[in-house]
């Protein structure tokens, strides 16, 4: 499955692991450092990339417009505590779609990069 990662930054090891847990070991990640021009731009991007699944780092107006537009996409939530190396561990992954937000992956240990998929592999 093709995964679109919309961010200036590379996926962290934990985010990469979560993507593979959720979409399969053969998931292909395509990084796109897109800059959204307006609140509807994330929704437009998602609709233009229906050949895969989109994970995005964006502002609240972008997420809200995409969710209200019934787009399917994913977001990452970090643990609030900073690690000794300055990074933040991945706490959860959420999928948004069909008017709902669902937690699909969880990691309760802020020092670990491994977690547990809460749904079957999404293809």
ABEGO torsion letter per residue (X at the ends): XBBBBBBABBBBAAAAAAAAAAAEAABBBBBBABBBABAAAAAAAAAABAABBBBBBBBAAAAAAAAAAGBBBBBBBBBABBBAAGBBBBABBBBBEGGBBBBABBBABAABABBBBABBBBX
